[in-house]
Amino acid sequence: MQPSYIPHNKPRRTTHGFRKRMSTKGGRGVLSSRRAKGRARISVTTSRKGHYKS
């Protein structure tokens, strides 16, 4: 039996990333709440080749 959580960055981004959050009303609410609270990271970001990490 394999472990229940096997981390991979691509599914992590596509499920919990900024673009996914912005695509739904609820997701925009999540981002808004996290901004209001002053979170350092409002959504999942992973470093990708050729992109700057924010």
N, CA, C and O of each residue as an XYZ file, in Angstrom:
216
protein
N       0.836     -1.184      0.000
C       0.000      0.000      0.000
C       0.884      1.253      0.000
O       1.862      1.335      0.743
N       0.528      2.212     -0.834
C       1.336      3.425     -0.900
C       0.846      4.464      0.111
O      -0.295      4.397      0.568
N       1.700      5.416      0.457
C       1.287      6.466      1.384
C       0.140      7.302      0.800
O       0.014      7.413     -0.419
N      -0.684      7.880      1.655
C      -1.855      8.621      1.191
C      -1.495      9.965      0.558
O      -2.243     10.469     -0.279
N      -0.365     10.550      0.943
C       0.039     11.843      0.385
C       1.410     11.736     -0.247
O       2.407     11.488      0.432
N       1.450     11.926     -1.568
C       2.712     11.916     -2.300
C       2.828     13.279     -2.978
O       2.186     13.511     -4.002
N       3.640     14.188     -2.422
C       3.650     15.553     -2.932
C       4.242     15.709     -4.333
O       5.296     15.159     -4.652
N       3.532     16.469     -5.148
C       3.998     16.866     -6.473
C       3.587     18.316     -6.665
O       2.474     18.701     -6.309
N       4.473     19.113     -7.220
C       4.185     20.541     -7.334
C       3.124     20.898     -8.365
O       2.356     21.835     -8.148
N       3.059     20.180     -9.479
C       2.082     20.553    -10.503
C       0.638     20.388    -10.015
O      -0.138     21.336    -10.136
N       0.244     19.235     -9.473
C      -1.121     19.137     -8.962
C      -1.395     20.116     -7.815
O      -2.513     20.604     -7.653
N      -0.378     20.385     -7.042
C      -0.522     21.341     -5.934
C      -0.876     22.728     -6.476
O      -1.761     23.405     -5.953
N      -0.160     23.144     -7.545
C      -0.450     24.437     -8.170
C      -1.830     24.463     -8.812
O      -2.588     25.418     -8.640
N      -2.148     23.406     -9.554
C      -3.397     23.432    -10.321
C      -4.619     23.330     -9.420
O      -5.702     23.768     -9.807
N      -4.469     22.764     -8.231
C      -5.591     22.639     -7.304
C      -5.706     23.828     -6.366
O      -6.813     24.294     -6.097
N      -4.593     24.322     -5.868
C      -4.619     25.357     -4.827
C      -3.965     26.665     -5.238
O      -3.789     27.556     -4.407
N      -3.602     26.791     -6.512
C      -2.857     27.965     -6.971
C      -3.710     29.211     -7.160
O      -4.935     29.174     -7.048
N      -3.035     30.304     -7.446
C      -3.686     31.603     -7.604
C      -4.719     31.597     -8.733
O      -5.827     32.104     -8.559
N      -4.369     31.034     -9.874
C      -5.296     31.018    -11.021
C      -6.567     30.239    -10.692
O      -7.665     30.639    -11.079
N      -6.416     29.147     -9.991
C      -7.564     28.333     -9.601
C      -8.447     29.111     -8.625
O      -9.672     29.096     -8.738
N      -7.816     29.787     -7.672
C      -8.565     30.584     -6.695
C      -9.343     31.710     -7.383
O     -10.488     31.994     -7.031
N      -8.699     32.348     -8.371
C      -9.341     33.466     -9.065
C     -10.490     33.020     -9.968
O     -11.328     33.836    -10.353
N     -10.534     31.748    -10.304
C     -11.531     31.269    -11.265
C     -12.919     31.055    -10.661
O     -13.884     30.868    -11.402
N     -13.038     31.080     -9.340
C     -14.347     30.893     -8.711
C     -14.625     32.034     -7.735
O     -13.701     32.668     -7.226
N     -15.895     32.283     -7.485
C     -16.279     33.335     -6.553
C     -15.765     33.018     -5.149
O     -15.247     33.892     -4.453
N     -15.913     31.772     -4.751
C     -15.436     31.347     -3.434
C     -13.936     31.495     -3.288
O     -13.438     31.898     -2.236
N     -13.220     31.168     -4.349
C     -11.766     31.283     -4.343
C     -11.314     32.725     -4.205
O     -10.344     33.020     -3.507
N     -12.033     33.628     -4.886
C     -11.717     35.053     -4.756
C     -11.962     35.521     -3.327
O     -11.248     36.383     -2.816
N     -12.971     34.950     -2.693
C     -13.247     35.250     -1.285
C     -12.109     34.804     -0.387
O     -11.730     35.512      0.545
N     -11.566     33.628     -0.670
C     -10.429     33.097      0.093
C      -9.247     34.052     -0.011
O      -8.630     34.398      0.995
N      -8.934     34.479     -1.244
C      -7.808     35.392     -1.460
C      -8.033     36.718     -0.736
O      -7.119     37.275     -0.128
N      -9.261     37.206     -0.814
C      -9.605     38.465     -0.164
C      -9.422     38.370      1.349
O      -8.875     39.279      1.973
N      -9.882     37.268      1.933
C      -9.748     37.048      3.377
C      -8.290     36.971      3.787
O      -7.885     37.540      4.801
N      -7.506     36.263      2.989
C      -6.083     36.103      3.317
C      -5.334     37.429      3.182
O      -4.416     37.710      3.953
N      -5.730     38.245      2.196
C      -5.132     39.582      2.061
C      -5.490     40.438      3.274
O      -4.632     41.113      3.844
N      -6.766     40.401      3.662
C      -7.241     41.207      4.785
C      -6.545     40.823      6.085
O      -6.268     41.678      6.926
N      -6.269     39.546      6.240
C      -5.603     39.059      7.447
C      -4.110     39.385      7.439
O      -3.459     39.388      8.484
N      -3.572     39.661      6.235
C      -2.164     40.024      6.128
C      -1.237     38.841      5.959
O      -0.077     38.886      6.368
N      -1.750     37.778      5.353
C      -0.922     36.589      5.115
C       0.242     36.915      4.180
O       0.095     37.676      3.224
N       1.395     36.327      4.474
C       2.570     36.529      3.625
C       2.355     35.873      2.267
O       2.786     36.402      1.243
N       1.687     34.717      2.258
C       1.384     34.006      1.010
C      -0.125     33.852      0.906
O      -0.756     33.256      1.780
N      -0.702     34.389     -0.163
C      -2.155     34.290     -0.287
C      -2.591     33.018     -1.001
O      -3.744     32.602     -0.881
N      -1.681     32.400     -1.741
C      -1.994     31.128     -2.391
C      -0.710     30.347     -2.595
O       0.389     30.854     -2.372
N      -0.870     29.110     -3.019
C       0.284     28.248     -3.247
C       1.053     28.739     -4.463
O       0.479     28.909     -5.539
N       2.337     28.963     -4.296
C       3.198     29.255     -5.440
C       4.420     28.371     -5.325
O       4.982     28.217     -4.240
N       4.828     27.800     -6.418
C       6.040     26.989     -6.431
C       6.962     27.549     -7.491
O       6.508     28.080     -8.504
N       8.238     27.433     -7.260
C       9.187     27.977     -8.227
C       9.172     27.132     -9.491
O       9.228     25.903     -9.433
N       9.095     27.806    -10.631
C       9.121     27.144    -11.930
C      10.255     27.731    -12.733
O      10.575     28.911    -12.592
N      10.860     26.932    -13.564
C      11.985     27.388    -14.376
C      11.547     28.556    -15.262
O      10.538     28.467    -15.962
N      12.310     29.648    -15.226
C      12.003     30.803    -16.045
C      11.010     31.766    -15.424
O      10.658     32.770    -16.044
N      10.549     31.481    -14.207
C       9.588     32.351    -13.537
C      10.170     32.819    -12.213
O      10.989     32.134    -11.601
N       9.738     33.987    -11.787
C      10.179     34.499    -10.497
C       9.252     34.001     -9.408
O       8.035     33.950     -9.586
N       9.826     33.642     -8.299
C       9.021     33.198     -7.165
C       8.526     34.423     -6.423
O       9.306     35.329     -6.126
N       7.227     34.459     -6.119
C       6.686     35.614     -5.419
C       6.255     35.247     -4.017
O       5.772     36.103     -3.276
